């Protein structure tokens, strides 16, 4: 029998022993009056005086047996506090039951606050209730689970063992909370739109396919929120946003997860300039409220600062074509497509044989320019072929009124002046569909023909935003349960 199985058997034996004593160790009859961190900080600040009786509950994360007395650490979501148990205070029977406790068990404790000889704020135990018996031992490295396979597959162990991981996930929740506050404060309406769609639209991506038994037809998990939001603009909802899941049946990487969280927001009578201000204000507001700073430090495993991102407004704005010329030559747009292809190849860009000319240019941007944009930068006026749902730039019909907000070397948010001309929109979508009529969302085009107000729109990848704000280099470290290949 291996060590783990042996420990499990020992814990099961303790469970049976408790049950034999009339103790059922899966209780739901304890209500704490304090969180662990609140009891600790209240005592240290003087808000809770020495001798104050408190009740807390949580998981046992440390256990020190001293014969006729014991120390345990009890931890809840807020933090930890030390508990001191004495045999002569609890009595023989209760102290014997206390010795059945193991690391990982949940316990409710009641006692008085005091400070140990070493100065540690603690609870002198008067009574306790076993709330849940842990039948499996915690990770061997309780204070720092490092095996990434275990961390991602058994995220609950990661959260138990690594307080920093839990802090990231709690801050992610706070970020989403502040996003909602921001948009509600600006008069936006939060909406919900279908996750299963007959025609996946709003982006160029490979969808997941499913089948609806009752309707007898195929559906797709959405790849974007956009087209349903524009239907709502047509319907008279002038300012709207949604935070929802999108699904793209594509590869996994440090920056891509097949299931990801997206924010999209639209404002009637706005344009791409309106939405740039919205993105800048949103992200700086979140940073200030959640992190208390506009200067974000990313650190390596040893805690050394590897890069610093300054979100202080106003953010840089640069035209896409100007950035291309800086990297690939001032004459880039004057030479022939064949010369551009060869030059991109010589630079080291990954160029597919089937790439169109605009894709060759964008390969240069993706490989050599975007990764260098660590500080907030709005890259504006992208080639029209890249964003078929945006309006043409009045002064340059080869580009559209679009921005990509790049921070930390990756796109955080695209946004643009929305195309509301139904004839022009049909033409660009037909070109994108390559003549395949079934790929056209006719219902969306019909809605547009009823009249959509001029508008600006944005999308923000919540996962990438959290990576940037919370100093994480992998998308898996800001998602509670990232996609993994089954064992």
C-alpha positions as a printed Julia matrix, in Angstrom:
487×3 Matrix{Float64}:
   0.0    0.0     0.0
   1.49   3.36   -1.01
   1.8    6.29    1.4
  -1.28   8.11    0.11
  -3.54   5.07    0.44
  -2.15   4.42    3.91
  -2.98   7.98    5.0
  -6.47   7.69    3.53
  -7.06   4.51    5.51
  -5.83   6.21    8.69
  -8.26   9.07    8.14
 -11.13   6.7     7.47
 -10.27   4.92   10.72
 -10.47   8.25   12.56
 -13.84   8.88   10.92
 -15.17   5.55   12.2
 -13.75   6.27   15.65
 -15.53   9.63   15.75
 -18.8    8.05   14.64
 -18.39   5.41   17.37
 -18.15   8.24   19.91
 -21.43   9.69   18.59
 -19.72  12.46   16.61
 -20.98  12.98   13.05
 -18.15  14.99   11.44
 -20.13  16.52    8.56
 -22.14  19.09   10.47
 -24.05  22.09    9.22
 -24.79  23.55   12.64
 -22.15  26.21   13.16
 -22.36  29.92   12.34
 -19.14  31.95   12.67
 -19.43  35.55   13.84
 -16.07  36.6    12.41
 -13.82  35.79    9.5
 -10.35  34.64   10.47
  -8.58  37.72    9.13
 -11.15  40.05   10.7
 -10.7   38.46   14.12
  -6.95  38.7    13.81
  -6.84  42.29   12.51
  -9.56  43.39   14.94
  -7.49  42.14   17.85
  -4.3   43.76   16.57
  -6.05  47.11   16.0
  -7.77  47.05   19.39
 -11.26  46.89   17.92
 -11.59  43.45   19.54
 -10.1   43.47   23.07
  -8.17  40.64   24.69
 -10.6   38.14   26.14
 -13.24  38.9    23.48
 -15.15  35.73   22.59
 -15.22  35.01   18.83
 -16.33  32.17   16.6
 -14.56  31.39   13.32
 -14.64  28.5    10.88
 -12.29  27.2     8.23
  -9.84  24.57    7.1
  -6.97  23.36    9.3
  -3.72  24.24    7.51
  -1.22  23.69   10.32
  -1.19  21.32   13.29
   1.33  21.27   16.19
   0.88  18.64   18.91
   2.49  19.5    22.25
   1.08  16.65   24.34
  -1.51  18.24   26.64
  -1.96  21.19   24.34
  -2.14  21.82   20.59
  -1.88  24.67   18.15
  -3.74  24.64   14.86
  -4.06  27.24   12.11
  -7.57  27.78   10.8
  -7.89  29.41    7.37
 -10.94  30.72    5.52
 -11.14  32.83    2.37
 -10.03  35.94    4.24
  -6.87  34.5     5.83
  -5.71  32.55    8.88
  -5.7   32.68   12.64
  -3.98  30.46   15.22
  -6.06  28.43   17.7
  -4.67  27.15   21.02
  -6.29  24.07   22.59
  -5.55  22.87   26.15
  -6.6   19.53   27.64
  -7.41  21.04   31.02
  -9.72  23.59   29.39
 -11.55  21.26   27.0
 -11.66  18.21   29.28
 -10.44  14.7    28.5
 -13.28  13.67   26.17
 -13.34  16.82   24.05
  -9.55  16.93   23.85
  -9.52  13.29   22.71
 -11.95  14.2    19.93
  -9.74  17.18   19.06
  -6.82  14.78   18.5
  -8.82  13.16   15.69
  -8.45  16.34   13.62
  -6.16  16.28   10.58
  -4.75  18.79    8.13
  -7.46  19.67    5.66
 -10.4   19.16    8.04
 -12.96  21.94    8.4
 -13.68  23.01   11.95
 -15.71  25.67   13.73
 -14.07  27.08   16.85
 -15.22  29.36   19.67
 -12.89  30.93   22.19
 -11.31  34.11   23.5
  -8.71  36.27   21.84
  -5.25  36.48   23.37
  -1.62  36.92   22.37
   0.92  34.1    22.78
   4.37  34.59   24.3
   5.73  35.01   20.76
   3.22  37.78   20.09
   0.92  35.81   17.79
  -2.78  36.81   17.89
  -4.65  33.61   18.73
  -7.9   32.11   19.95
  -7.9   30.2    23.24
 -10.26  27.34   22.43
 -13.4   26.81   24.52
 -15.5   24.7    22.16
 -15.3   23.32   18.62
 -17.4   21.52   16.02
 -16.01  19.25   13.3
 -17.68  20.46   10.11
 -16.07  18.24    7.46
 -13.55  15.43    7.72
 -10.96  15.45    4.93
 -10.41  11.85    3.86
  -7.48  12.67    1.59
  -4.26  14.33    2.77
  -3.4   17.78    1.39
  -0.65  18.23   -1.22
   2.78  17.26    0.06
   3.93  20.86   -0.37
   1.04  22.5     1.46
   2.65  25.93    1.27
   3.41  25.97   -2.44
   2.01  23.35   -4.8
   4.23  23.6    -7.9
   3.26  20.66  -10.15
   1.45  22.46  -12.99
  -0.37  19.3   -14.08
  -1.93  18.98  -10.6
  -2.44  22.74  -10.29
  -4.61  22.96  -13.39
  -6.38  19.59  -13.19
  -7.13  19.86   -9.47
  -7.48  23.6    -9.13
  -9.05  23.19   -5.68
  -5.71  21.87   -4.41
  -3.95  24.8    -6.05
  -6.28  27.23   -4.27
  -5.71  25.48   -0.95
  -1.93  25.36   -1.25
  -1.15  28.62   -3.02
  -2.68  31.76   -1.47
  -1.3   33.85   -4.36
  -3.39  31.84   -6.83
  -6.53  32.43   -4.8
  -5.69  36.13   -4.63
  -5.48  36.3    -8.45
  -8.88  34.63   -8.82
 -10.49  36.89   -6.21
  -9.06  39.95   -7.96
 -10.39  38.66  -11.27
 -13.84  38.63   -9.67
 -13.29  42.18   -8.41
 -12.24  43.28  -11.92
 -15.46  41.93  -13.43
 -17.46  43.59  -10.64
 -15.85  46.95  -11.44
 -16.48  46.49  -15.17
 -20.17  46.2   -14.43
 -20.07  49.2   -12.1
 -18.34  51.27  -14.78
 -20.88  50.57  -17.5
 -23.89  50.84  -15.22
 -22.51  54.2   -14.09
 -22.46  55.37  -17.69
 -26.04  54.35  -18.33
 -25.39  51.12  -20.22
 -27.87  48.24  -20.12
 -26.49  44.75  -19.45
 -27.92  42.2   -21.91
 -27.78  38.46  -22.54
 -27.67  37.04  -26.05
 -27.7   33.44  -27.38
 -24.66  31.24  -26.88
 -26.06  28.75  -29.45
 -26.44  30.28  -32.89
 -27.6   28.95  -36.24
 -24.85  30.92  -38.01
 -21.67  31.84  -36.12
 -20.76  35.44  -36.91
 -18.99  38.53  -35.71
 -15.48  37.14  -36.16
 -13.36  34.91  -38.38
 -12.87  31.78  -36.27
 -13.53  28.03  -36.27
 -16.71  27.3   -34.26
 -17.73  24.34  -32.12
 -20.7   22.5   -33.61
 -23.57  20.88  -31.75
 -26.96  19.37  -32.61
 -30.35  20.36  -31.21
 -32.42  17.18  -30.96
 -35.83  18.82  -30.55
 -35.36  21.2   -33.46
 -33.55  18.61  -35.57
 -30.8   20.95  -36.74
 -27.2   21.96  -36.12
 -26.2   24.91  -33.98
 -22.85  26.52  -33.24
 -21.43  27.84  -30.0
 -20.92  31.54  -30.53
 -17.55  32.89  -31.57
 -18.55  36.52  -30.86
 -21.35  38.58  -29.34
 -21.44  41.33  -31.93
 -24.24  40.59  -34.38
 -26.93  40.14  -31.73
 -25.83  43.35  -30.03
 -26.33  45.25  -33.28
 -29.84  43.83  -33.53
 -30.45  45.46  -30.14
 -29.15  48.79  -31.43
 -31.69  48.46  -34.22
 -34.33  47.76  -31.57
 -33.6   50.99  -29.71
 -31.26  49.96  -26.88
 -28.7   52.72  -27.36
 -26.02  51.73  -24.82
 -25.5   48.07  -24.0
 -22.87  45.63  -22.81
 -22.51  41.92  -22.16
 -19.94  39.81  -20.35
 -20.19  36.29  -21.71
 -18.44  33.16  -22.88
 -17.23  32.74  -26.45
 -15.98  29.48  -27.93
 -13.42  28.98  -30.69
 -12.4   25.53  -31.85
  -8.74  26.44  -32.23
  -5.4   25.87  -30.57
  -4.35  26.36  -26.96
  -1.43  28.55  -25.95
  -0.28  30.94  -23.24
  -2.71  33.49  -24.7
  -5.53  31.32  -26.06
  -8.14  29.12  -24.41
 -10.96  27.59  -26.51
 -13.54  28.89  -24.0
 -12.92  32.48  -23.02
 -14.72  35.41  -21.42
 -15.5   38.45  -23.55
 -16.88  41.89  -22.87
 -18.59  43.67  -25.73
 -20.16  47.12  -25.47
 -21.92  49.36  -28.0
 -22.93  52.99  -27.89
 -25.32  54.56  -30.39
 -24.16  57.87  -31.85
 -20.57  57.1   -30.86
 -17.58  56.18  -33.04
 -14.1   54.69  -32.68
 -12.86  57.8   -30.86
 -15.72  57.49  -28.36
 -14.79  53.88  -27.73
 -11.07  54.62  -27.32
 -11.97  56.98  -24.49
 -14.24  54.29  -23.05
 -11.49  51.64  -23.07
  -8.9   53.98  -21.56
 -11.28  55.16  -18.83
 -12.5   51.63  -18.09
  -9.07  50.05  -17.66
  -7.62  52.92  -15.63
 -10.71  52.93  -13.38
 -10.4   49.17  -12.79
  -6.68  49.39  -12.04
  -7.18  52.19   -9.55
 -10.12  50.57   -7.77
  -8.89  46.96   -7.66
  -5.13  47.43   -7.46
  -4.84  50.99   -6.14
  -2.27  51.93   -8.79
  -1.83  52.64  -12.49
   1.68  51.19  -12.52
   1.6   47.42  -13.03
   4.67  45.3   -12.31
   5.18  41.85  -13.79
   7.6   39.64  -11.87
   9.38  36.35  -12.45
   9.25  33.3   -10.16
  11.94  34.82   -7.91
   9.99  38.06   -7.51
  12.26  40.13   -9.77
  10.44  42.8   -11.79
  10.64  41.87  -15.48
   8.54  44.71  -16.9
   6.54  47.68  -15.73
   3.36  48.85  -17.46
   2.27  52.45  -16.9
  -1.46  52.95  -17.52
  -1.4   56.68  -16.83
  -3.49  58.53  -19.47
  -3.27  59.7   -22.19
  -2.32  56.6   -24.06
  -0.26  56.6   -27.23
  -2.05  56.5   -30.6
  -0.3   55.28  -33.75
  -1.55  54.43  -37.22
  -1.13  50.82  -38.34
   0.52  51.8   -41.64
   3.03  54.06  -39.89
   4.11  51.25  -37.57
   4.5   48.91  -40.55
   6.69  51.44  -42.36
   8.9   51.87  -39.28
   9.55  48.13  -39.18
   9.43  46.99  -42.8
  10.53  50.06  -44.74
   9.1   53.46  -45.61
   8.31  52.22  -49.13
   6.4   49.12  -47.95
   3.07  50.22  -49.45
   4.72  51.46  -52.68
   6.37  48.2   -53.76
   4.61  45.28  -55.42
   2.87  42.52  -53.45
   5.6   40.11  -54.54
   8.3   42.35  -53.08
   6.3   42.71  -49.84
   5.98  38.94  -49.57
   9.73  38.45  -50.07
  10.6   41.23  -47.64
   8.27  39.77  -44.97
   9.87  36.36  -45.52
  13.36  37.85  -45.17
  12.32  39.53  -41.93
  11.25  36.15  -40.57
   7.47  36.5   -40.66
   5.44  33.32  -41.04
   3.83  33.63  -44.48
   1.4   31.0   -45.75
   1.29  30.21  -49.48
  -2.39  31.15  -49.58
  -1.92  34.49  -47.79
  -3.46  37.52  -49.46
  -1.46  40.74  -49.59
  -3.12  42.28  -46.5
  -2.4   39.07  -44.55
   1.28  39.35  -45.43
   1.34  42.86  -43.99
  -0.55  41.74  -40.9
   1.91  38.88  -40.36
   4.65  41.51  -40.06
   2.54  43.44  -37.55
   1.73  40.35  -35.48
   5.3   39.04  -35.41
   7.39  42.18  -35.03
   5.24  45.08  -33.85
   2.46  43.9   -31.53
   4.85  42.04  -29.14
   6.8   45.28  -28.63
   3.75  47.29  -27.55
   4.14  46.83  -23.81
   2.86  50.28  -22.87
  -0.77  51.1   -23.76
  -1.07  51.91  -27.47
  -4.08  52.43  -29.7
  -3.14  51.14  -33.14
  -5.62  52.78  -35.51
  -6.82  52.65  -39.14
  -6.32  48.98  -39.93
  -6.69  47.53  -43.46
 -10.36  47.25  -44.43
 -10.02  43.53  -45.16
  -9.24  42.79  -41.51
 -12.5   44.21  -40.1
 -15.47  43.78  -42.48
 -17.97  45.07  -39.87
 -16.37  48.51  -39.56
 -16.82  51.74  -41.52
 -14.27  52.89  -44.08
 -12.01  55.78  -43.09
 -13.26  58.89  -44.96
  -9.72  60.05  -45.79
  -8.36  56.61  -46.79
 -10.82  54.03  -48.16
  -8.18  51.28  -47.92
  -8.5   51.41  -44.11
 -11.32  51.35  -41.59
 -12.05  53.43  -38.47
 -10.71  50.77  -36.17
  -8.35  50.57  -33.22
  -6.57  47.73  -31.5
  -5.65  48.58  -27.93
  -2.38  46.77  -27.32
  -0.87  46.42  -23.85
   1.69  43.93  -22.57
   2.56  42.91  -26.13
  -0.89  41.67  -27.06
  -4.26  42.95  -28.19
  -6.48  43.71  -25.22
  -9.37  45.38  -27.02
 -10.46  45.99  -30.61
 -13.01  48.69  -31.3
 -14.43  50.57  -34.23
 -17.01  52.75  -35.84
 -19.73  50.25  -36.7
 -20.9   49.78  -40.27
 -24.58  50.68  -40.37
 -25.02  50.85  -44.17
 -26.89  47.63  -45.0
 -25.83  47.63  -48.66
 -22.14  48.13  -47.9
 -22.34  45.6   -45.07
 -23.89  42.95  -47.31
 -21.17  43.47  -49.9
 -18.31  43.0   -47.41
 -19.91  39.95  -45.78
 -20.57  38.36  -49.17
 -16.91  38.88  -50.05
 -15.85  37.37  -46.72
 -18.16  34.35  -47.28
 -16.5   33.7   -50.63
 -19.83  33.26  -52.37
 -21.16  30.66  -49.92
 -24.66  31.97  -49.3
 -25.3   29.73  -46.29
 -22.57  31.57  -44.35
 -24.49  34.85  -44.53
 -26.56  35.81  -41.5
 -29.58  37.04  -43.44
 -31.5   37.81  -40.27
 -28.77  40.24  -39.21
 -28.72  41.88  -42.64
 -32.51  42.22  -42.63
 -32.3   43.83  -39.17
 -29.73  46.3   -40.53
 -32.1   47.19  -43.37
 -34.59  48.41  -40.76
 -32.05  51.06  -39.78
 -29.25  50.94  -37.21
 -28.06  54.18  -35.63
 -24.41  55.17  -36.11
 -22.49  53.56  -33.26
 -19.15  52.67  -31.78
 -18.34  49.28  -30.32
 -15.6   47.5   -28.39
 -14.61  44.03  -27.35
 -12.3   43.27  -24.44
 -10.87  39.85  -23.7
 -11.4   39.58  -19.94
  -8.8   36.84  -19.57
  -6.1   38.88  -21.32
  -7.08  41.98  -19.38
  -6.65  40.04  -16.13
  -3.29  38.69  -17.3
  -2.05  42.22  -17.87
  -3.46  43.74  -14.67
  -2.5   40.82  -12.39
   0.98  40.16  -13.75
   0.29  36.69  -15.15
   2.05  35.4   -18.27
  -0.28  32.47  -19.02
  -4.01  32.62  -19.63
  -4.34  29.41  -17.6
  -3.31  31.34  -14.5
  -6.33  33.65  -14.64
  -8.92  30.96  -15.48
 -10.14  28.76  -12.65
 -10.57  25.68  -14.83
  -8.66  25.97  -18.13
  -9.23  23.45  -20.91
  -6.96  20.4   -20.69
  -6.68  17.2   -22.65
  -8.48  14.44  -20.71
  -6.23  12.03  -18.89
